[in-house]
Amino acid sequence: MTLIKSISGIRGTIGGRPGQALTPMDVVSIAGAFGMWLQNSGANKKLVIGRDARISGEMVNQLVVGSLISVGIEVIDLGLATTPTVEMAVIDMNAGGGIIITASHNPKNWNALKLLNSKGEFISDQDGKDLLQLVEDKNYTYNGVDDLGSYSKDENYLDKHIQHILDLDLVDVEAISASDFSVAVDAVNSVGGFAIPRLLKALGVNKVTEINCVPDGNFAHNPEPLPENIVEISELVKKENLDLGIIVDPDVDRLALVCNDGTPFGEEYTLVSVADYVLQHTKGALVANLSSTMALRGIAEKHGVEFFESAVGEVNVVREMNKQAAAIGGEGNGGVIYPELHNGRDALVGVALFLTYLAKSKMTSAELRATYPDYKIEKQKIELDGVADLDGILEQVRRKFIDFPSNTIDGLKITFPEGWVHMRKSNTEQIIRIYAEATTEKYAKDLAECVKQLMNNINE
């Protein structure tokens, strides 16, 4: 039983005791408080909601709707919808905010409330703390019968989202259609199962093979789009001689790709390739979080623009992108943020931009991947239980490597001549993440193992 409150939303496992998991009581209190918090902050009473296809989604949705109506909110329900679709709807509908019911890459026994402001962006860390204090204090009042909110549905908003993508200057439907691509899609039986095929059709891709595209929430494999979880589509692409494989997570804000030879394009390199394309045509900064591949710095240098790093978490990346007036940004987990469309990770616009680049490059996906460095990333973790003083541990690790540049805006990142290692508390799980990247797989693994062992020794 787990309940986590962070900049990535309020998420937890379904079932258990209030305050220790995401129970109906927790959902009601958080949703109601958010509705009141929006009104107290001066936002209008219109709020957009949507959910991924996980089994608990409809139950949580009903709790959220009732809670919001009880505090006077005008609820517009998109039904089954991707995270970026809800974000765009908040902007287009001039809503005061939004709630996305999804636990993103977490397994099916999890769910979450992702909270959006009037810009369609995740609420800030401080706003989140203020909201949680409101929940803790129970300092809000439910409305009387004459002042209840309202409820309506708009289950066709995906088409508007797709049209916005088609209207982008850097999306070339004619070039994509002329390339006659054959594509496989694995949407882990969530909302990407209808969203990605519909986008592909609009882009002129007529040869689409769908696997795990029934949006019933029965995830066919671990929903995080890592290489070990996408074996089925990798084998299919190779066997059927397809041009590309597309994998999305349950709420379609992360995009992973499979090359035409069946090898993973690499989730880290989704943003690398899209940034490479965008920066050929638009000059502006490139922003990514601290745990993203150093190949992005090379892309920025290639196009003569500045590269900036932020703390992990979409809200942090977006804040830095706004500060630097970035042309493109995102996270190394396959999260593409293209501000020309909206300030949120969006696998759909990532697909459209990538396919345009692939069509114009006249290369296969494997050939395009070969144009980028083949850095290796090692991802490990330490269970947070039993770790008494993480900040103190990280400070001791920093001192051990005092001769190397370090960054402490989010945990600790140390940069070495041929790689880096980043240690930080997860925003979405009760773990400490240890990411390391280097020019070789052995070096990356050695870096991760070294600091992991060092942290364990200090904690003993």
C-alpha positions as a Python dict, from the first residue, in 0.01 Angstrom:
ca = {
    (1, 'M'): (0, 0, 0),
    (2, 'T'): (153, 329, -111),
    (3, 'L'): (49, 694, -138),
    (4, 'I'): (298, 940, -289),
    (5, 'K'): (248, 1315, -306),
    (6, 'S'): (491, 1496, -538),
    (7, 'I'): (524, 1732, -833),
    (8, 'S'): (415, 1440, -1051),
    (9, 'G'): (73, 1429, -883),
    (10, 'I'): (-98, 1239, -606),
    (11, 'R'): (-57, 871, -682),
    (12, 'G'): (-93, 545, -501),
    (13, 'T'): (-204, 186, -507),
    (14, 'I'): (-573, 105, -511),
    (15, 'G'): (-707, -54, -192),
    (16, 'G'): (-600, -9, 167),
    (17, 'R'): (-638, 245, 443),
    (18, 'P'): (-693, 619, 390),
    (19, 'G'): (-366, 810, 387),
    (20, 'Q'): (-170, 493, 314),
    (21, 'A'): (-300, 423, -38),
    (22, 'L'): (-516, 597, -298),
    (23, 'T'): (-854, 525, -138),
    (24, 'P'): (-1193, 681, -222),
    (25, 'M'): (-1159, 909, 81),
    (26, 'D'): (-822, 1036, -42),
    (27, 'V'): (-957, 1097, -393),
    (28, 'V'): (-1260, 1287, -264),
    (29, 'S'): (-1059, 1510, -31),
    (30, 'I'): (-788, 1591, -287),
    (31, 'A'): (-1028, 1657, -576),
    (32, 'G'): (-1259, 1871, -364),
    (33, 'A'): (-970, 2069, -219),
    (34, 'F'): (-825, 2123, -566),
    (35, 'G'): (-1156, 2263, -688),
    (36, 'M'): (-1164, 2506, -397),
    (37, 'W'): (-795, 2590, -434),
    (38, 'L'): (-847, 2683, -800),
    (39, 'Q'): (-1129, 2917, -709),
    (40, 'N'): (-933, 3070, -423),
    (41, 'S'): (-643, 3138, -662),
    (42, 'G'): (-870, 3336, -894),
    (43, 'A'): (-910, 3074, -1168),
    (44, 'N'): (-1251, 3024, -1326),
    (45, 'K'): (-1477, 2737, -1223),
    (46, 'K'): (-1440, 2538, -1545),
    (47, 'L'): (-1223, 2227, -1509),
    (48, 'V'): (-1134, 1958, -1766),
    (49, 'I'): (-1083, 1595, -1665),
    (50, 'G'): (-981, 1281, -1854),
    (51, 'R'): (-847, 936, -1775),
    (52, 'D'): (-638, 655, -1912),
    (53, 'A'): (-786, 307, -1947),
    (54, 'R'): (-670, 149, -1624),
    (55, 'I'): (-926, -71, -1449),
    (56, 'S'): (-976, 165, -1154),
    (57, 'G'): (-1017, 468, -1380),
    (58, 'E'): (-1395, 481, -1399),
    (59, 'M'): (-1430, 444, -1022),
    (60, 'V'): (-1181, 721, -955),
    (61, 'N'): (-1343, 935, -1225),
    (62, 'Q'): (-1682, 918, -1056),
    (63, 'L'): (-1531, 1016, -722),
    (64, 'V'): (-1349, 1311, -880),
    (65, 'V'): (-1659, 1433, -1065),
    (66, 'G'): (-1879, 1421, -755),
    (67, 'S'): (-1619, 1598, -544),
    (68, 'L'): (-1571, 1878, -795),
    (69, 'I'): (-1944, 1933, -843),
    (70, 'S'): (-1983, 1952, -464),
    (71, 'V'): (-1756, 2259, -454),
    (72, 'G'): (-1922, 2437, -745),
    (73, 'I'): (-1699, 2332, -1037),
    (74, 'E'): (-1816, 2313, -1399),
    (75, 'V'): (-1673, 1975, -1498),
    (76, 'I'): (-1600, 1889, -1863),
    (77, 'D'): (-1521, 1519, -1892),
    (78, 'L'): (-1319, 1402, -2195),
    (79, 'G'): (-1363, 1039, -2091),
    (80, 'L'): (-1080, 813, -2209),
    (81, 'A'): (-812, 1063, -2311),
    (82, 'T'): (-436, 1101, -2331),
    (83, 'T'): (-258, 1329, -2086),
    (84, 'P'): (-153, 1576, -2359),
    (85, 'T'): (-511, 1583, -2493),
    (86, 'V'): (-639, 1700, -2155),
    (87, 'E'): (-359, 1956, -2131),
    (88, 'M'): (-450, 2102, -2469),
    (89, 'A'): (-821, 2103, -2386),
    (90, 'V'): (-755, 2314, -2076),
    (91, 'I'): (-593, 2576, -2299),
    (92, 'D'): (-849, 2565, -2580),
    (93, 'M'): (-1149, 2573, -2345),
    (94, 'N'): (-1003, 2851, -2132),
    (95, 'A'): (-1052, 2632, -1826),
    (96, 'G'): (-927, 2714, -1478),
    (97, 'G'): (-739, 2385, -1461),
    (98, 'G'): (-757, 2012, -1518),
    (99, 'I'): (-724, 1670, -1360),
    (100, 'I'): (-582, 1370, -1543),
    (101, 'I'): (-662, 1035, -1384),
    (102, 'T'): (-358, 826, -1465),
    (103, 'A'): (-57, 670, -1297),
    (104, 'S'): (138, 696, -1621),
    (105, 'H'): (400, 416, -1637),
    (106, 'N'): (307, 256, -1302),
    (107, 'P'): (150, -94, -1299),
    (108, 'K'): (-227, -147, -1321),
    (109, 'N'): (-284, -153, -943),
    (110, 'W'): (-180, 214, -929),
    (111, 'N'): (-373, 528, -1014),
    (112, 'A'): (-317, 899, -966),
    (113, 'L'): (-449, 1251, -1001),
    (114, 'K'): (-228, 1476, -1214),
    (115, 'L'): (-323, 1836, -1150),
    (116, 'L'): (-308, 2113, -1412),
    (117, 'N'): (-325, 2491, -1390),
    (118, 'S'): (-501, 2723, -1636),
    (119, 'K'): (-204, 2702, -1876),
    (120, 'G'): (-249, 2327, -1910),
    (121, 'E'): (75, 2275, -1718),
    (122, 'F'): (133, 2075, -1400),
    (123, 'I'): (91, 2287, -1090),
    (124, 'S'): (415, 2404, -931),
    (125, 'D'): (582, 2248, -630),
    (126, 'Q'): (473, 2537, -409),
    (127, 'D'): (116, 2522, -538),
    (128, 'G'): (116, 2151, -464),
    (129, 'K'): (233, 2214, -108),
    (130, 'D'): (-38, 2477, -61),
    (131, 'L'): (-301, 2234, -188),
    (132, 'L'): (-184, 1955, 40),
    (133, 'Q'): (-192, 2194, 334),
    (134, 'L'): (-553, 2274, 243),
    (135, 'V'): (-630, 1901, 245),
    (136, 'E'): (-451, 1854, 577),
    (137, 'D'): (-630, 2147, 741),
    (138, 'K'): (-967, 2059, 587),
    (139, 'N'): (-1003, 2434, 549),
    (140, 'Y'): (-1269, 2432, 280),
    (141, 'T'): (-1648, 2410, 267),
    (142, 'Y'): (-1876, 2209, 40),
    (143, 'N'): (-2150, 2401, -140),
    (144, 'G'): (-2521, 2396, -70),
    (145, 'V'): (-2773, 2251, -315),
    (146, 'D'): (-2830, 2578, -499),
    (147, 'D'): (-2459, 2630, -564),
    (148, 'L'): (-2350, 2291, -694),
    (149, 'G'): (-2142, 2268, -1009),
    (150, 'S'): (-2232, 2103, -1339),
    (151, 'Y'): (-2119, 1813, -1555),
    (152, 'S'): (-2087, 1765, -1931),
    (153, 'K'): (-1894, 1532, -2161),
    (154, 'D'): (-1680, 1599, -2468),
    (155, 'E'): (-1541, 1269, -2592),
    (156, 'N'): (-1431, 1397, -2934),
    (157, 'Y'): (-1152, 1626, -2826),
    (158, 'L'): (-878, 1395, -2955),
    (159, 'D'): (-969, 1498, -3311),
    (160, 'K'): (-904, 1863, -3221),
    (161, 'H'): (-571, 1768, -3063),
    (162, 'I'): (-470, 1585, -3380),
    (163, 'Q'): (-576, 1878, -3597),
    (164, 'H'): (-355, 2111, -3394),
    (165, 'I'): (-64, 1874, -3466),
    (166, 'L'): (-143, 1862, -3840),
    (167, 'D'): (-145, 2243, -3850),
    (168, 'L'): (214, 2270, -3720),
    (169, 'D'): (461, 2407, -3975),
    (170, 'L'): (715, 2132, -3903),
    (171, 'V'): (466, 1848, -3955),
    (172, 'D'): (458, 1749, -4323),
    (173, 'V'): (165, 1518, -4393),
    (174, 'E'): (244, 1508, -4764),
    (175, 'A'): (600, 1385, -4704),
    (176, 'I'): (485, 1122, -4455),
    (177, 'S'): (208, 996, -4684),
    (178, 'A'): (443, 976, -4982),
    (179, 'S'): (687, 763, -4780),
    (180, 'D'): (427, 484, -4749),
    (181, 'F'): (548, 384, -4405),
    (182, 'S'): (452, 54, -4244),
    (183, 'V'): (420, 92, -3867),
    (184, 'A'): (342, -127, -3566),
    (185, 'V'): (183, 19, -3252),
    (186, 'D'): (194, -120, -2896),
    (187, 'A'): (-23, 88, -2662),
    (188, 'V'): (-22, -150, -2361),
    (189, 'N'): (-405, -172, -2382),
    (190, 'S'): (-469, 188, -2284),
    (191, 'V'): (-577, 509, -2455),
    (192, 'G'): (-289, 508, -2702),
    (193, 'G'): (-464, 209, -2857),
    (194, 'F'): (-705, 441, -3035),
    (195, 'A'): (-516, 772, -3017),
    (196, 'I'): (-197, 667, -3201),
    (197, 'P'): (-371, 476, -3487),
    (198, 'R'): (-607, 772, -3539),
    (199, 'L'): (-310, 1009, -3555),
    (200, 'L'): (-127, 781, -3799),
    (201, 'K'): (-429, 769, -4028),
    (202, 'A'): (-450, 1150, -4024),
    (203, 'L'): (-79, 1164, -4112),
    (204, 'G'): (-133, 940, -4415),
    (205, 'V'): (13, 620, -4270),
    (206, 'N'): (-211, 343, -4404),
    (207, 'K'): (-12, 33, -4307),
    (208, 'V'): (-61, 5, -3931),
    (209, 'T'): (-33, -316, -3730),
    (210, 'E'): (-186, -291, -3384),
    (211, 'I'): (-90, -502, -3082),
    (212, 'N'): (-212, -445, -2726),
    (213, 'C'): (-440, -166, -2850),
    (214, 'V'): (-768, -263, -2677),
    (215, 'P'): (-820, 11, -2413),
    (216, 'D'): (-939, -217, -2133),
    (217, 'G'): (-660, -150, -1880),
    (218, 'N'): (-531, -508, -1880),
    (219, 'F'): (-169, -418, -1944),
    (220, 'A'): (-12, -686, -2161),
    (221, 'H'): (332, -618, -2014),
    (222, 'N'): (500, -381, -1772),
    (223, 'P'): (373, -43, -1898),
    (224, 'E'): (706, 139, -1878),
    (225, 'P'): (839, 141, -2239),
    (226, 'L'): (1185, 5, -2161),
    (227, 'P'): (1368, -239, -2395),
    (228, 'E'): (1291, -543, -2176),
    (229, 'N'): (918, -462, -2195),
    (230, 'I'): (886, -422, -2571),
    (231, 'V'): (1013, -758, -2694),
    (232, 'E'): (685, -846, -2869),
    (233, 'I'): (675, -541, -3094),
    (234, 'S'): (1050, -561, -3161),
    (235, 'E'): (1011, -915, -3292),
    (236, 'L'): (707, -817, -3497),
    (237, 'V'): (880, -524, -3668),
    (238, 'K'): (1174, -743, -3766),
    (239, 'K'): (961, -1039, -3876),
    (240, 'E'): (722, -831, -4088),
    (241, 'N'): (993, -600, -4226),
    (242, 'L'): (811, -290, -4098),
    (243, 'D'): (958, 58, -4109),
    (244, 'L'): (899, 146, -3745),
    (245, 'G'): (754, 36, -3413),
    (246, 'I'): (579, 285, -3184),
    (247, 'I'): (533, 222, -2813),
    (248, 'V'): (356, 455, -2570),
    (249, 'D'): (285, 438, -2200),
    (250, 'P'): (-74, 423, -2064),
    (251, 'D'): (-137, 799, -2079),
    (252, 'V'): (63, 864, -2400),
    (253, 'D'): (309, 1124, -2277),
    (254, 'R'): (613, 899, -2330),
    (255, 'L'): (726, 771, -2670),
    (256, 'A'): (961, 484, -2746),
    (257, 'L'): (1050, 359, -3093),
    (258, 'V'): (1174, 38, -3257),
    (259, 'C'): (1398, 52, -3565),
    (260, 'N'): (1319, -133, -3886),
    (261, 'D'): (1573, -403, -3793),
    (262, 'G'): (1389, -476, -3468),
    (263, 'T'): (1636, -303, -3237),
    (264, 'P'): (1514, -38, -2991),
    (265, 'F'): (1574, 317, -3114),
    (266, 'G'): (1632, 395, -2747),
    (267, 'E'): (1386, 588, -2535),
    (268, 'E'): (1658, 844, -2465),
    (269, 'Y'): (1698, 907, -2836),
    (270, 'T'): (1334, 994, -2905),
    (271, 'L'): (1402, 1348, -2785),
    (272, 'V'): (1747, 1349, -2947),
    (273, 'S'): (1605, 1283, -3295),
    (274, 'V'): (1307, 1518, -3259),
    (275, 'A'): (1531, 1796, -3123),
    (276, 'D'): (1772, 1738, -3411),
    (277, 'Y'): (1486, 1793, -3658),
    (278, 'V'): (1327, 2092, -3482),
    (279, 'L'): (1657, 2277, -3433),
    (280, 'Q'): (1735, 2248, -3803),
    (281, 'H'): (1440, 2479, -3864),
    (282, 'T'): (1395, 2674, -3538),
    (283, 'K'): (1672, 2843, -3341),
    (284, 'G'): (1624, 2839, -2967),
    (285, 'A'): (1751, 2670, -2655),
    (286, 'L'): (1723, 2298, -2585),
    (287, 'V'): (1621, 2195, -2232),
    (288, 'A'): (1620, 1852, -2068),
    (289, 'N'): (1630, 1715, -1716),
    (290, 'L'): (1946, 1607, -1537),
    (291, 'S'): (1885, 1237, -1606),
    (292, 'S'): (1871, 1276, -1985),
    (293, 'T'): (2139, 1160, -2228),
    (294, 'M'): (2446, 1372, -2290),
    (295, 'A'): (2377, 1323, -2662),
    (296, 'L'): (2137, 1617, -2627),
    (297, 'R'): (2427, 1850, -2547),
    (298, 'G'): (2586, 1734, -2871),
    (299, 'I'): (2267, 1814, -3064),
    (300, 'A'): (2260, 2165, -2916),
    (301, 'E'): (2624, 2220, -3011),
    (302, 'K'): (2558, 2086, -3362),
    (303, 'H'): (2291, 2350, -3420),
    (304, 'G'): (2465, 2632, -3237),
    (305, 'V'): (2212, 2673, -2955),
    (306, 'E'): (2240, 2665, -2576),
    (307, 'F'): (2165, 2354, -2372),
    (308, 'F'): (2013, 2380, -2024),
    (309, 'E'): (1939, 2115, -1760),
    (310, 'S'): (1656, 2116, -1506),
    (311, 'A'): (1549, 1906, -1212),
    (312, 'V'): (1357, 1591, -1303),
    (313, 'G'): (982, 1634, -1343),
    (314, 'E'): (782, 1782, -1627),
    (315, 'V'): (692, 2095, -1431),
    (316, 'N'): (1063, 2167, -1375),
    (317, 'V'): (1151, 2116, -1740),
    (318, 'V'): (865, 2341, -1852),
    (319, 'R'): (967, 2614, -1608),
    (320, 'E'): (1322, 2611, -1744),
    (321, 'M'): (1194, 2602, -2103),
    (322, 'N'): (981, 2909, -2037),
    (323, 'K'): (1276, 3083, -1872),
    (324, 'Q'): (1507, 3012, -2166),
    (325, 'A'): (1244, 3056, -2442),
    (326, 'A'): (1335, 2704, -2558),
    (327, 'A'): (1251, 2577, -2905),
    (328, 'I'): (1229, 2216, -2786),
    (329, 'G'): (1276, 2023, -2466),
    (330, 'G'): (1168, 1725, -2265),
    (331, 'E'): (1288, 1431, -2066),
    (332, 'G'): (1507, 1136, -2155),
    (333, 'N'): (1224, 892, -2083),
    (334, 'G'): (1074, 956, -2426),
    (335, 'G'): (898, 1276, -2321),
    (336, 'V'): (894, 1534, -2602),
    (337, 'I'): (779, 1888, -2514),
    (338, 'Y'): (721, 2108, -2820),
    (339, 'P'): (610, 2454, -2702),
    (340, 'E'): (484, 2549, -3046),
    (341, 'L'): (196, 2311, -2963),
    (342, 'H'): (177, 2318, -2582),
    (343, 'N'): (397, 2291, -2272),
    (344, 'G'): (359, 1924, -2192),
    (345, 'R'): (511, 1588, -2283),
    (346, 'D'): (322, 1466, -2586),
    (347, 'A'): (387, 1134, -2761),
    (348, 'L'): (148, 1226, -3043),
    (349, 'V'): (339, 1533, -3154),
    (350, 'G'): (658, 1332, -3104),
    (351, 'V'): (531, 1074, -3354),
    (352, 'A'): (435, 1341, -3607),
    (353, 'L'): (768, 1525, -3585),
    (354, 'F'): (971, 1202, -3594),
    (355, 'L'): (787, 1064, -3898),
    (356, 'T'): (831, 1396, -4078),
    (357, 'Y'): (1204, 1387, -4010),
    (358, 'L'): (1227, 1023, -4113),
    (359, 'A'): (1041, 1096, -4439),
    (360, 'K'): (1254, 1399, -4525),
    (361, 'S'): (1583, 1231, -4432),
    (362, 'K'): (1525, 946, -4679),
    (363, 'M'): (1689, 715, -4423),
    (364, 'T'): (1554, 407, -4252),
    (365, 'S'): (1493, 438, -3880),
    (366, 'A'): (1802, 223, -3812),
    (367, 'E'): (2014, 446, -4035),
    (368, 'L'): (1886, 758, -3859),
    (369, 'R'): (1966, 605, -3520),
    (370, 'A'): (2319, 528, -3639),
    (371, 'T'): (2384, 900, -3694),
    (372, 'Y'): (2378, 958, -3316),
    (373, 'P'): (2633, 853, -3051),
    (374, 'D'): (2571, 517, -2890),
    (375, 'Y'): (2602, 617, -2527),
    (376, 'K'): (2499, 356, -2273),
    (377, 'I'): (2270, 423, -1978),
    (378, 'E'): (2254, 210, -1664),
    (379, 'K'): (1946, 250, -1441),
    (380, 'Q'): (1946, 114, -1087),
    (381, 'K'): (1755, 186, -769),
    (382, 'I'): (1767, 161, -391),
    (383, 'E'): (1453, 106, -183),
    (384, 'L'): (1381, 420, 14),
    (385, 'D'): (1272, 230, 326),
    (386, 'G'): (1555, 233, 576),
    (387, 'V'): (1733, 535, 426),
    (388, 'A'): (1738, 780, 715),
    (389, 'D'): (1915, 1086, 576),
    (390, 'L'): (1933, 1093, 195),
    (391, 'D'): (2064, 1450, 178),
    (392, 'G'): (2343, 1364, 420),
    (393, 'I'): (2435, 1053, 223),
    (394, 'L'): (2448, 1246, -105),
    (395, 'E'): (2665, 1514, 51),
    (396, 'Q'): (2916, 1250, 159),
    (397, 'V'): (2914, 1102, -192),
    (398, 'R'): (2977, 1450, -337),
    (399, 'R'): (3277, 1493, -110),
    (400, 'K'): (3419, 1160, -229),
    (401, 'F'): (3421, 1300, -585),
    (402, 'I'): (3503, 1661, -497),
    (403, 'D'): (3742, 1694, -795),
    (404, 'F'): (3460, 1647, -1047),
    (405, 'P'): (3180, 1892, -1139),
    (406, 'S'): (2856, 1832, -951),
    (407, 'N'): (2497, 1959, -962),
    (408, 'T'): (2269, 1950, -657),
    (409, 'I'): (1945, 2105, -786),
    (410, 'D'): (1785, 1760, -779),
    (411, 'G'): (1965, 1503, -568),
    (412, 'L'): (2325, 1481, -688),
    (413, 'K'): (2468, 1460, -1039),
    (414, 'I'): (2843, 1415, -1089),
    (415, 'T'): (3000, 1460, -1432),
    (416, 'F'): (3310, 1266, -1534),
    (417, 'P'): (3522, 1298, -1853),
    (418, 'E'): (3332, 1022, -2033),
    (419, 'G'): (3004, 1000, -1846),
    (420, 'W'): (2788, 1104, -1551),
    (421, 'V'): (2591, 957, -1261),
    (422, 'H'): (2272, 1101, -1108),
    (423, 'M'): (2121, 1000, -772),
    (424, 'R'): (1782, 1129, -664),
    (425, 'K'): (1461, 1041, -484),
    (426, 'S'): (1190, 932, -729),
    (427, 'N'): (883, 1151, -777),
    (428, 'T'): (666, 849, -856),
    (429, 'E'): (793, 552, -652),
    (430, 'Q'): (933, 489, -303),
    (431, 'I'): (1286, 444, -436),
    (432, 'I'): (1613, 629, -492),
    (433, 'R'): (1698, 628, -863),
    (434, 'I'): (2058, 591, -975),
    (435, 'Y'): (2114, 670, -1343),
    (436, 'A'): (2456, 658, -1505),
    (437, 'E'): (2558, 717, -1866),
    (438, 'A'): (2893, 666, -2030),
    (439, 'T'): (3067, 590, -2356),
    (440, 'T'): (3063, 216, -2279),
    (441, 'E'): (2816, -14, -2108),
    (442, 'K'): (3080, -132, -1860),
    (443, 'Y'): (3175, 222, -1760),
    (444, 'A'): (2809, 317, -1707),
    (445, 'K'): (2745, 8, -1497),
    (446, 'D'): (3064, 61, -1296),
    (447, 'L'): (2961, 420, -1219),
    (448, 'A'): (2616, 314, -1101),
    (449, 'E'): (2748, 23, -897),
    (450, 'C'): (3018, 238, -740),
    (451, 'V'): (2787, 507, -606),
    (452, 'K'): (2519, 252, -510),
    (453, 'Q'): (2768, 61, -298),
    (454, 'L'): (2904, 384, -154),
    (455, 'M'): (2552, 501, -58),
    (456, 'N'): (2470, 166, 101),
    (457, 'N'): (2794, 171, 302),
    (458, 'I'): (2730, 527, 426),
    (459, 'N'): (2373, 436, 525),
    (460, 'E'): (2479, 137, 733),
}
